[in-house]
Amino acid sequence: MKKRRPFNTETALRIYYTYPNEIGNAQLKELFDVAANSTVAIIKKEIRKLMDEKEIKVWNAQNVDTKIAYEYAGIDIDAVEKSYTKIKKLGLEVPGA
């Protein structure tokens, strides 16, 4: 992605851990906060380019690899999880939640 988009922390964690291998249109719409199928198609095309470069395949041809989708979005799930846990531990409000 050319620009990093704000994302919902809890949504990002839930999708990542619920769908650890592949995600489809519904998850991409939620993760990237988009509604249009045409926008999802553009995002999937870019993610598939990265998948091709890394020679990563998926079982369902309509889906994309979860880790590559997060890489494309610029989301470091380990850093997000660490920050989320720390914020919750401190009793602070979770940003983007």
C-alpha positions as CSV (number, residue, x, y, z in Angstrom):
1,M,0.0,0.0,0.0
2,K,1.3,3.4,-0.8
3,K,-0.2,4.9,2.4
4,R,-0.7,3.2,5.7
5,R,-4.4,3.3,6.6
6,P,-5.6,3.4,10.2
7,F,-7.0,0.1,11.2
8,N,-9.1,-1.2,14.1
9,T,-6.8,-3.0,16.5
10,E,-9.3,-5.6,17.7
11,T,-10.5,-6.3,14.2
12,A,-7.0,-6.8,13.0
13,L,-6.2,-9.2,15.8
14,R,-9.5,-11.1,15.5
15,I,-9.1,-11.6,11.7
16,Y,-5.4,-12.6,12.0
17,Y,-6.0,-15.3,14.6
18,T,-9.4,-16.5,13.3
19,Y,-8.1,-16.9,9.8
20,P,-4.4,-17.7,10.1
21,N,-3.9,-19.1,6.6
22,E,-6.3,-17.4,4.2
23,I,-8.7,-14.5,4.1
24,G,-11.4,-13.7,1.6
25,N,-13.5,-10.7,0.5
26,A,-15.4,-10.3,3.8
27,Q,-12.3,-10.2,5.9
28,L,-10.5,-7.8,3.5
29,K,-13.5,-5.5,3.5
30,E,-13.4,-5.4,7.3
31,L,-9.6,-5.2,7.7
32,F,-9.2,-2.4,5.1
33,D,-12.5,-0.7,6.0
34,V,-13.8,-0.7,2.4
35,A,-17.2,-1.5,1.0
36,A,-16.8,-1.6,-2.7
37,N,-16.0,-5.0,-4.3
38,S,-13.9,-3.2,-6.9
39,T,-11.7,-1.8,-4.2
40,V,-11.3,-5.3,-2.7
41,A,-10.4,-6.6,-6.2
42,I,-7.6,-4.0,-6.5
43,I,-6.3,-4.9,-3.0
44,K,-6.4,-8.6,-3.8
45,K,-4.5,-8.0,-7.0
46,E,-1.7,-6.2,-5.2
47,I,-1.6,-8.9,-2.5
48,R,-1.4,-11.6,-5.1
49,K,1.6,-9.9,-6.7
50,L,3.4,-10.2,-3.4
51,M,2.3,-13.8,-3.0
52,D,3.7,-14.6,-6.5
53,E,7.0,-12.9,-5.6
54,K,7.2,-15.1,-2.5
55,E,5.8,-18.2,-4.3
56,I,3.0,-18.5,-1.8
57,K,-0.1,-20.4,-2.8
58,V,-3.5,-20.7,-1.2
59,W,-6.0,-23.6,-1.1
60,N,-9.0,-21.5,-2.2
61,A,-8.2,-19.4,-5.3
62,Q,-10.7,-16.7,-4.2
63,N,-8.7,-16.0,-1.0
64,V,-5.3,-14.5,-0.3
65,D,-2.6,-15.4,2.3
66,T,-3.3,-13.8,5.6
67,K,0.3,-12.9,6.5
68,I,0.9,-11.4,3.1
69,A,-2.3,-9.3,3.3
70,Y,-1.1,-7.9,6.7
71,E,2.4,-7.3,5.2
72,Y,0.7,-5.4,2.3
73,A,-1.3,-3.4,4.8
74,G,1.8,-2.6,6.8
75,I,0.4,-4.2,9.9
76,D,3.1,-5.9,12.1
77,I,0.8,-8.2,14.1
78,D,3.4,-8.9,16.8
79,A,3.8,-5.1,17.5
80,V,0.0,-4.6,17.4
81,E,-0.5,-7.5,19.8
82,K,2.2,-6.2,22.2
83,S,0.8,-2.7,22.2
84,Y,-2.8,-3.9,22.6
85,T,-1.8,-6.1,25.6
86,K,0.1,-3.2,27.2
87,I,-2.8,-0.8,26.7
88,K,-5.3,-3.2,28.2
89,K,-2.9,-4.0,31.1
90,L,-2.6,-0.2,31.9
91,G,-6.4,0.1,31.7
92,L,-6.2,2.6,28.8
93,E,-8.6,3.0,25.9
94,V,-7.7,0.9,22.9
95,P,-7.1,3.1,19.9
96,G,-9.1,2.1,16.8
97,A,-11.3,-0.2,18.8
